[in-house]
Amino acid sequence: MVYQSNSAGRIAYKAQAGLGQIAAGGAGATALPISGGAGAKLSKAATESQTIRNDGMSIRGRHGTQKTSSSYNAEMWLGSHDAILEAIMRGTWDATALSKTQADFTSLTTVADGIVFASGSPIDMGFKVGDIIRATNLPDAGNNGRNLRISALSSTKITVPETLVVNAAPDTNCTIARPGKRLVNPAALVRRYFGIEEFESDIGKATVLDDFVWGTGKFSMAPNGIITFDPGGIGTGKIRPLEAAYFTNPAETAGTPFAVVDATIRLGGVDLVELTSFDLSLDIQPSAPDAFGSGNIKYAPDVFTGPLRVSLNLTMLRKDLQLLADFVGETQYSLNILAVDNMSEPKDFMSITVPNFTLGGVDPSALSKQGGGRTQTITIPPALVGIDTSATGNNSMISFQTTAAA
């Protein structure tokens, strides 16, 4: 008799063509890197018999509708969860190149906090606040081949928080480009369904959830840690226990996890150095309603989703009362996270921008005789995160950009 161990197994997923169109077994699946989590679950309603018996006992009840769900803990690296993010956002990664030269802006100069165009508007050219851009062929080597975060845009200037080499001589032989691909909230939602397989290799068995919808994701960071992303979702209730692996040789996304120490978090126009914890959650509120009408179908007819809900929590050392004042004043905030690989410049990256929210709480820790710094916890509930409709934004509640392969 062989028993299954905790670690000898793998998770794989594959997109379906649509609801009820089961993903074919064999090749074409993607391996999901995990570090734990509840995994695939089946539940059923337990319906109790209401029959009254004189002997004080009960008639056995019956099963009700099937429910399936799955959730995992995972470390994040370049490209490791791009397909899942795309599914939760109900959008599509856009790898369209955005690259501008002197033909677009005639010439440019550099100032300490940005790039100034001689003609043409960077806004009209398609650059957005939160974009990561790179310059090439500028006369000062220190300005080239760097990840520059756009923090503001005007009709002539791209403002960045990075410090550039100042050069007032007009340059006419350079390129400003937005590398990689972007993901924003779309105007028309794209519904995606997946087959999820948990293969237990010790016993050679597989559990497959069909018509599964990725609906939640949580990014987390802590000191001396790895950036994590915990995805989850639900299915209609379809589940198949199989005697062998369903997907063969699922593709793995090679990479090294993003380290928290390499990440830059910018809140309200300030790069933070005092964070002690951080999390950001996405939730499209997936729901598989109970229904009946056919004795052969014991699961929901579909998985329905709702509006995207974004929430954040930050804990940091307390240095002043500015956040409290901004909470009182209902000041608009934005957030950008830039996670990078451990490599020479220009570094591969994943960038996340939440452009429009207000603070929902600023709570200091209790004063104490214990040594250590006082902290404050900042909460941003979903109700206070909204779409950015400004001319310099992506018309989105949250956006992603990465140099991972398209």
C-alpha positions in Angstrom: 0.0 0.0 0.0 1.4 3.4 -1.1 0.3 6.5 0.8 0.5 10.1 -0.5 3.2 12.4 1.0 2.8 16.1 1.5 5.2 17.3 -1.1 5.1 14.9 -4.1 2.6 16.5 -6.3 1.9 19.3 -8.7 -0.8 21.7 -9.7 -1.6 22.5 -13.4 -4.2 24.5 -15.1 -5.4 25.0 -18.7 -7.8 27.4 -20.2 -11.1 26.1 -21.6 -12.7 27.4 -24.8 -15.8 28.4 -22.8 -18.2 27.2 -20.2 -18.9 23.5 -20.3 -16.1 23.0 -22.9 -13.8 20.8 -20.9 -10.1 21.5 -21.4 -8.5 18.5 -23.2 -6.1 16.4 -21.3 -2.5 15.9 -22.4 -0.3 18.7 -23.5 -0.9 22.5 -23.3 -1.3 23.0 -19.5 0.7 25.3 -17.3 2.2 24.3 -14.0 1.3 26.5 -11.1 4.1 27.1 -8.6 2.8 26.9 -5.1 4.1 27.0 -1.5 1.0 25.6 0.1 -2.7 26.5 0.4 -6.0 24.7 0.9 -6.0 23.3 -2.6 -9.0 21.8 -4.4 -12.1 21.3 -2.3 -15.5 19.7 -2.8 -18.4 20.5 -0.5 -22.0 19.6 -0.6 -25.0 21.0 1.3 -26.2 18.5 4.0 -30.0 18.5 3.9 -31.6 17.3 7.1 -34.8 15.3 7.1 -37.6 17.0 9.0 -39.5 13.8 9.5 -40.6 13.4 13.2 -40.1 9.9 14.8 -41.6 8.7 18.0 -38.4 6.9 19.0 -36.3 10.0 19.2 -34.1 9.2 16.2 -33.7 10.7 12.7 -33.9 9.6 9.2 -30.7 10.0 7.3 -30.6 13.3 5.3 -29.4 13.8 1.7 -26.7 15.6 -0.2 -27.5 18.9 -1.9 -25.7 20.9 -4.5 -22.0 20.4 -5.2 -19.5 23.3 -4.7 -15.9 23.4 -5.8 -13.2 25.8 -4.8 -9.4 26.0 -4.8 -6.9 28.4 -3.3 -3.1 28.4 -3.1 -0.1 30.2 -1.5 2.6 31.0 -4.0 5.8 32.9 -4.4 5.9 35.3 -7.3 8.5 35.8 -10.0 8.6 37.2 -13.5 5.7 35.7 -15.5 4.7 33.2 -12.8 1.1 34.2 -12.6 0.4 36.3 -15.7 -2.4 34.1 -17.0 -4.1 34.1 -13.6 -3.9 37.9 -13.3 -5.3 38.2 -16.8 -8.3 36.0 -15.7 -9.0 37.9 -12.5 -8.8 41.3 -14.3 -11.0 39.8 -17.1 -8.8 41.7 -19.6 -6.0 40.8 -22.0 -2.3 41.5 -21.7 -1.3 44.2 -24.3 2.2 43.8 -25.7 1.8 46.6 -28.2 5.0 48.5 -28.4 5.1 52.1 -27.4 8.3 53.7 -28.6 8.8 57.4 -29.4 11.8 59.1 -31.2 12.8 62.5 -32.4 10.2 62.0 -35.2 7.6 62.4 -32.5 9.1 65.0 -30.2 11.8 66.7 -32.4 14.2 66.8 -29.5 14.3 66.5 -25.7 16.3 67.6 -22.7 16.7 66.1 -19.3 16.2 67.7 -15.9 16.8 66.2 -12.5 13.2 64.9 -12.2 12.2 64.1 -15.8 12.3 64.4 -19.5 11.1 67.5 -21.4 9.9 67.3 -25.0 10.5 70.1 -27.5 7.3 69.3 -29.3 4.4 66.9 -29.0 2.6 65.8 -25.8 3.6 62.7 -24.0 0.0 62.4 -22.9 -1.2 62.4 -26.5 1.6 59.9 -27.4 0.0 57.3 -25.0 2.3 57.5 -22.0 0.4 57.0 -18.6 1.2 57.8 -15.0 2.4 54.5 -13.5 4.1 53.4 -16.7 7.7 52.2 -16.5 9.8 53.6 -19.4 13.4 53.3 -20.6 15.5 55.7 -22.5 18.2 54.7 -25.1 20.8 56.8 -26.9 20.7 59.8 -24.6 24.1 61.5 -24.4 24.5 60.8 -20.7 25.0 57.1 -20.0 23.5 57.4 -16.6 20.1 58.2 -18.1 20.0 55.2 -20.4 18.8 51.6 -19.8 17.1 52.3 -16.5 13.6 51.6 -15.3 12.0 55.0 -14.9 8.6 55.3 -13.2 6.2 58.0 -14.6 4.8 59.8 -11.6 3.3 62.8 -13.4 2.7 64.0 -17.0 2.1 67.4 -18.6 1.8 68.5 -22.2 5.6 68.6 -22.5 7.2 66.7 -19.6 7.4 63.2 -18.2 8.1 63.5 -14.5 9.9 60.6 -12.7 11.0 60.1 -9.1 14.4 58.7 -10.2 17.2 61.3 -10.4 18.5 61.9 -13.9 21.6 63.5 -15.2 20.7 67.1 -16.1 21.5 68.0 -19.8 20.0 71.2 -21.3 21.4 70.4 -24.8 18.6 69.2 -27.1 19.0 65.6 -28.1 17.7 64.4 -31.4 18.9 60.8 -31.5 17.2 59.0 -28.7 14.2 56.7 -28.0 11.8 56.7 -25.1 10.0 53.3 -24.8 7.5 51.5 -22.6 8.9 48.0 -22.4 7.0 44.7 -21.9 3.3 44.3 -21.7 0.4 45.9 -19.8 -2.8 44.7 -18.2 -5.6 47.2 -17.3 -9.3 46.9 -16.5 -11.0 46.5 -19.9 -14.1 48.2 -21.3 -15.6 44.8 -22.1 -15.0 42.0 -19.7 -13.5 38.7 -20.9 -14.8 35.6 -19.1 -12.4 32.7 -18.7 -12.9 29.2 -17.5 -10.1 26.7 -16.6 -9.5 23.1 -15.8 -7.5 22.7 -12.6 -5.6 19.5 -11.8 -4.0 18.4 -8.6 -1.8 15.4 -9.4 -0.6 13.3 -6.4 2.4 11.5 -7.8 3.0 9.0 -4.9 -0.4 7.4 -5.5 -0.6 8.3 -9.2 -4.1 9.9 -8.9 -5.4 13.2 -10.1 -8.3 15.5 -9.1 -9.7 17.8 -11.8 -12.0 20.8 -11.3 -13.8 21.8 -14.5 -15.4 25.2 -15.3 -13.2 26.8 -12.7 -12.9 30.6 -12.5 -9.9 32.4 -11.0 -11.6 35.1 -8.8 -9.3 36.3 -6.1 -5.6 37.2 -5.6 -3.6 38.6 -2.8 -0.1 40.1 -2.9 1.9 40.2 0.3 5.2 41.5 1.5 7.1 41.4 4.8 10.7 42.2 5.8 13.4 39.7 4.7 10.8 37.8 2.7 9.7 36.9 -0.8 6.8 38.7 -2.6 3.9 36.3 -2.6 0.7 36.0 -4.6 -2.1 33.8 -3.4 -4.6 33.0 -6.1 -8.0 31.4 -5.6 -11.4 30.8 -7.2 -14.4 28.6 -7.5 -16.0 26.3 -10.0 -19.5 25.3 -10.9 -19.1 22.1 -8.8 -17.8 19.8 -11.5 -15.1 17.5 -10.2 -13.4 14.4 -11.6 -11.3 11.9 -9.5 -9.0 10.2 -12.1 -6.7 7.2 -11.9 -3.8 8.9 -13.7 -2.4 12.4 -14.5 -4.8 14.3 -16.8 -2.3 16.9 -18.0 1.1 15.8 -19.2 4.3 17.8 -18.9 2.7 21.1 -18.0 4.9 24.1 -18.9 6.8 25.6 -16.0 7.7 29.3 -15.8 11.4 29.5 -15.0 12.6 32.2 -12.7 13.7 33.3 -9.2 11.2 34.8 -6.8 11.1 38.5 -6.3 12.7 39.6 -3.1 10.9 42.2 -0.9 14.2 43.9 -0.3 14.6 44.7 -4.0 11.0 46.2 -4.4 10.2 49.9 -4.4 6.8 51.0 -3.0 5.6 54.5 -3.7 2.6 55.8 -1.7 1.2 59.3 -2.3 4.2 60.5 -4.2 6.7 59.2 -1.6 9.0 56.2 -1.8 8.6 54.3 1.5 11.5 53.1 3.6 9.5 52.3 6.8 7.1 49.5 5.8 6.8 46.5 8.1 4.0 44.7 6.2 2.0 45.1 3.1 -0.9 43.4 1.3 -3.0 44.1 -1.7 -6.1 42.0 -2.6 -8.2 41.6 -5.8 -11.6 40.1 -5.7 -14.2 39.8 -8.5 -16.7 38.2 -6.2 -17.2 34.8 -8.0 -20.4 33.0 -7.1 -21.9 29.7 -8.1 -25.6 29.8 -7.2 -27.6 26.9 -6.0 -30.1 25.7 -8.7 -32.1 22.6 -9.6 -34.3 21.2 -12.3 -32.4 18.2 -13.7 -31.6 15.1 -11.7 -28.5 14.6 -13.7 -27.0 18.0 -12.8 -26.0 18.6 -9.2 -23.9 21.7 -9.6 -24.3 25.4 -10.5 -25.1 26.3 -14.2 -22.3 28.9 -14.2 -19.9 31.0 -12.1 -21.0 34.6 -12.0 -18.6 37.5 -11.1 -19.2 41.0 -9.9 -17.4 44.3 -9.9 -13.7 44.2 -9.1 -12.9 45.0 -5.4 -9.4 46.2 -4.5 -8.2 46.6 -1.0 -4.8 47.4 0.7 -3.3 47.2 4.1 0.1 48.7 5.1 1.9 48.8 8.4 4.8 51.1 8.9 6.9 52.9 11.4 5.2 56.1 12.6 7.2 59.3 11.7 4.6 62.1 11.6 0.9 62.8 11.4 0.6 63.4 7.7 -1.3 60.2 7.0 -3.7 61.1 9.8 -4.2 64.5 8.3 -4.8 63.0 4.9 -7.3 60.6 6.4 -9.2 63.5 7.9 -9.0 65.5 4.7 -10.0 62.6 2.4 -6.9 63.2 0.3 -6.6 61.2 -2.9 -3.7 58.8 -3.0 -2.0 56.5 -5.5 0.3 53.5 -5.1 3.0 52.0 -7.3 5.0 48.8 -6.6 8.1 48.0 -8.7 9.4 44.5 -8.1 12.7 43.7 -10.0 14.9 40.7 -10.7 18.4 40.5 -9.3 20.3 41.4 -12.4 22.1 44.3 -14.1 20.2 47.3 -15.5 17.8 47.4 -17.2 16.2 45.0 -14.7 13.2 42.8 -15.6 10.3 43.8 -13.5 6.6 43.6 -12.5 5.0 46.9 -11.8 1.6 47.4 -10.1 -0.3 50.7 -10.0 -3.4 51.6 -7.9 -4.1 55.1 -9.1 -7.1 56.4 -7.1 -8.0 55.8 -3.5 -8.4 57.5 -0.1 -7.4 56.2 3.3 -9.9 54.2 5.3 -8.0 54.1 8.6 -4.8 55.2 10.3 -4.4 53.3 13.5 -1.2 53.7 15.7 0.0 50.8 17.8 -0.3 51.1 21.6 2.3 52.9 23.5 4.4 50.5 25.5 7.4 50.1 27.8 8.6 47.5 25.4 11.5 48.6 23.2 11.0 49.2 19.5 9.4 51.7 17.2 5.7 52.7 17.2 3.9 51.6 14.1 0.7 52.6 12.4 -1.6 50.5 10.2 -3.2 52.0 7.1 -6.3 50.3 5.8 -7.9 51.0 2.4 -11.2 49.1 2.0 -12.7 48.3 -1.4 -15.3 51.1 -1.0 -12.5 53.7 -1.2 -10.7 52.4 -4.3 -12.0 53.7 -7.6 -11.4 54.0 -11.3 -8.9 56.7 -12.5 -10.6 58.6 -15.3 -8.0 61.3 -15.6 -6.3 62.1 -19.0 -3.0 60.8 -17.6 -4.4 57.5 -16.3 -5.3 54.1 -17.7 -9.1 54.4 -17.1 -8.5 51.6 -14.6 -8.7 50.7 -10.9 -5.4 48.8 -11.1 -2.9 48.2 -13.8 0.1 45.9 -14.3 3.2 46.1 -16.5 5.9 43.4 -16.8 8.8 42.5 -19.0 7.8 38.9 -18.9 7.4 37.3 -22.3 4.1 38.0 -24.0 
